[in-house]
Amino acid sequence: MRELAGKVAVVTGGGSGIGRGMALAFAEAGMHVAIGDIDRQAAQDVLREIERHGVRALALQLDVTDRDAVYAFAERIFAEFGAVHLLCNNAGVVTFDPMDKIKDEDWRWVCAVNLDGVVHGLQAFLPRMKAQPGEKHVVNTASIAGVAPHTEIAPYVASKYAVVGISETLYAERDQHGIGSSVLCPGNVRTKIVSSGRNRQDALGGPDGREHPDVQRQIEAGMDPLEVGRIVRQAVLDDELYIFTHSDTRRITEERFQRILAAFDRCDERSRSTSAK
Ligand SMILES: NC(=O)c1ccc[n+]([C@@H]2O[C@H](COP(=O)([O-])OP(=O)(O)OC[C@H]3O[C@@H](n4cnc5c(N)ncnc54)[C@H](O)[C@@H]3O)[C@@H](O)[C@H]2O)c1
């Protein structure tokens, strides 16, 4: 997108952390902003911060795992603003356990929010965005854990790899839809992600107050979410597919790709030795 002022942005999980950071960065640039969050009070608090930028704002309670609720959310936003130019599917949660200890309900909850939430956002918004004239863009929040594996968060890694794949596919289809696509892959950002169980729905296991002091310390030393929001804003203007925020996450990404390329080298070697026989 070349112009943001006066356009409409939607951010799920906008009541905290990176979602709040993006919402405020977009409002700084003169965008009108609608946010949805399962935590009604948090969304209301961010609404007031957005309004301070003199733009139109809307905050709605939303559970992204509920497909009908996401459709109603989209309906309300199109009714209020008439258009959506920038959709950010950002709501996300995490659990921490080694592979053999992960409960079924943890797999279901993390995938329901992080993956189904993105799918529901695309289903509810894309057809109307496609039909609308002018520039449009989608930002899906994945993670550096969506491009390189991390231990003890397998459901999170699975859901974020899926979000990267969906975003890459949307990017490949951009000429069909006329909609740009970015995938946000941050390293540690100073948010409430470690305590995501605070907003866990009863139907998906109920609130979880388990603490993870080691990860919490790393997250507290992380990047300011508003800085992440401003990086995303610039990437949307520059039409970038991959948005990385932390240079130090390059190494683990390179290691993964080197392992993949080494496997192709072995594959080539096998093909050569078979054809030589
Ligand atoms: N913080 C990090 O270090 C980091 C790194 C990489 C990726 N991310 C991703 O950034 C995104 C935002 O997380 P954050 O770090 O800002 O955490 P956060 O907990 O501060 O914010 C997440 C927001 O999503 C909301 N939410 C949770 N479940 C929801 C649901 N079912 N429906 C709607 N809203 C829901 C929460 O209420 C909260 O306001 C997530 O997708 C996360 O995976 C975070």
The ligand as an SDF file (V2000), in Angstrom:
LIG
                    3D

 44 48  0  0  0  0  0  0  0  0999 V2000
    5.5870  -11.6340   22.2640 N   0  0  0  0  0  0  0  0  0  0  0  0
    6.4160  -12.2860   21.4930 C   0  0  0  0  0  0  0  0  0  0  0  0
    7.6150  -12.4420   21.8020 O   0  0  0  0  0  0  0  0  0  0  0  0
    5.9420  -12.8450   20.1840 C   0  0  0  0  0  0  0  0  0  0  0  0
    6.8860  -13.3590   19.2990 C   0  0  0  0  0  0  0  0  0  0  0  0
    6.4750  -13.8820   18.0880 C   0  0  0  0  0  0  0  0  0  0  0  0
    5.1310  -13.8750   17.7610 C   0  0  0  0  0  0  0  0  0  0  0  0
    4.2130  -13.3760   18.6480 N   0  0  0  0  0  0  0  0  0  0  0  0
    2.7960  -13.3990   18.2310 C   0  0  0  0  0  0  0  0  0  0  0  0
    2.2610  -12.1080   18.3650 O   0  0  0  0  0  0  0  0  0  0  0  0
    0.8290  -12.2150   18.4750 C   0  0  0  0  0  0  0  0  0  0  0  0
    0.3440  -11.3230   19.6000 C   0  0  0  0  0  0  0  0  0  0  0  0
    0.8300  -11.8420   20.8410 O   0  0  0  0  0  0  0  0  0  0  0  0
    1.4570  -10.9030   21.9470 P   0  0  0  0  0  0  0  0  0  0  0  0
    2.8460  -11.3310   22.1430 O   0  0  0  0  0  0  0  0  0  0  0  0
    1.1540   -9.5090   21.6820 O   0  0  0  0  0  0  0  0  0  0  0  0
    0.6600  -11.4540   23.2410 O   0  0  0  0  0  0  0  0  0  0  0  0
   -0.4190  -10.7400   24.1970 P   0  0  0  0  0  0  0  0  0  0  0  0
   -0.9010  -11.8250   25.0830 O   0  0  0  0  0  0  0  0  0  0  0  0
    0.1670   -9.5300   24.8180 O   0  0  0  0  0  0  0  0  0  0  0  0
   -1.5560  -10.2980   23.1800 O   0  0  0  0  0  0  0  0  0  0  0  0
   -2.3930  -11.2410   22.5570 C   0  0  0  0  0  0  0  0  0  0  0  0
   -3.8220  -10.7160   22.5330 C   0  0  0  0  0  0  0  0  0  0  0  0
   -4.6480  -11.6930   21.8720 O   0  0  0  0  0  0  0  0  0  0  0  0
   -5.8560  -11.8170   22.6190 C   0  0  0  0  0  0  0  0  0  0  0  0
   -6.4810  -13.1200   22.3830 N   0  0  0  0  0  0  0  0  0  0  0  0
   -6.1300  -14.3220   22.9050 C   0  0  0  0  0  0  0  0  0  0  0  0
   -6.9920  -15.2560   22.4970 N   0  0  0  0  0  0  0  0  0  0  0  0
   -7.8950  -14.6510   21.6930 C   0  0  0  0  0  0  0  0  0  0  0  0
   -9.0020  -15.0960   20.9650 C   0  0  0  0  0  0  0  0  0  0  0  0
   -9.4120  -16.3750   21.0060 N   0  0  0  0  0  0  0  0  0  0  0  0
   -9.7010  -14.1990   20.2250 N   0  0  0  0  0  0  0  0  0  0  0  0
   -9.3260  -12.8950   20.1890 C   0  0  0  0  0  0  0  0  0  0  0  0
   -8.2940  -12.4070   20.8980 N   0  0  0  0  0  0  0  0  0  0  0  0
   -7.5710  -13.2890   21.6090 C   0  0  0  0  0  0  0  0  0  0  0  0
   -5.4510  -11.6190   24.0620 C   0  0  0  0  0  0  0  0  0  0  0  0
   -6.5400  -11.2560   24.8760 O   0  0  0  0  0  0  0  0  0  0  0  0
   -4.3950  -10.5180   23.9480 C   0  0  0  0  0  0  0  0  0  0  0  0
   -4.9830   -9.2430   24.0530 O   0  0  0  0  0  0  0  0  0  0  0  0
    0.5400  -13.6900   18.6660 C   0  0  0  0  0  0  0  0  0  0  0  0
    0.0850  -14.2500   17.4450 O   0  0  0  0  0  0  0  0  0  0  0  0
    1.8860  -14.2660   19.0540 C   0  0  0  0  0  0  0  0  0  0  0  0
    1.9960  -15.6200   18.7300 O   0  0  0  0  0  0  0  0  0  0  0  0
    4.5840  -12.8790   19.8450 C   0  0  0  0  0  0  0  0  0  0  0  0
  1  2  1  0
  2  3  2  0
  2  4  1  0
  4  5  1  0
  4 44  2  0
  5  6  2  0
  6  7  1  0
  7  8  2  0
  8  9  1  0
  8 44  1  0
  9 10  1  0
  9 42  1  0
 10 11  1  0
 11 12  1  0
 11 40  1  0
 12 13  1  0
 13 14  1  0
 14 15  2  0
 14 16  1  0
 14 17  1  0
 17 18  1  0
 18 19  2  0
 18 20  1  0
 18 21  1  0
 21 22  1  0
 22 23  1  0
 23 24  1  0
 23 38  1  0
 24 25  1  0
 25 26  1  0
 25 36  1  0
 26 27  1  0
 26 35  1  0
 27 28  2  0
 28 29  1  0
 29 30  1  0
 29 35  2  0
 30 31  1  0
 30 32  2  0
 32 33  1  0
 33 34  2  0
 34 35  1  0
 36 37  1  0
 36 38  1  0
 38 39  1  0
 40 41  1  0
 40 42  1  0
 42 43  1  0
M  CHG  2   8   1  16  -1
M  END
$$$$
